[in-house]
């Protein structure tokens, strides 16, 4: 099954809230509108740096279960690979932004409710 971006947003929202994720961005084939049945879902999650590894693993598994898709999650864009950084920046789509993030940065109104 190929999910829409809105379906992904709806399914991950409660999970992001549960784990107190700051922002989640979609990139890759789903962000470009090129997803196929066998496509995984690529996301970049901005987390509190104090998030424990076990919580990150649980977050990852919960997202995969909710989407019924394989999910690749990165939590930091590796600065030593500027081409990768440019690639993500060019195609990323905001899926989730916490209420605290929206209040802290009122200029960013691209957030999805």
Secondary structure, DSSP 8 states (H G I E B T S, - for coil): ----HHHHHHHHHHHHHHTT--EEEEESHHHHT---TT--EEEEEE--TT--HHHHHHHHHHHHHHHTS-EEEESS--TT-HHHHHHHHHH-EEEEE-HHHHHH-TT------
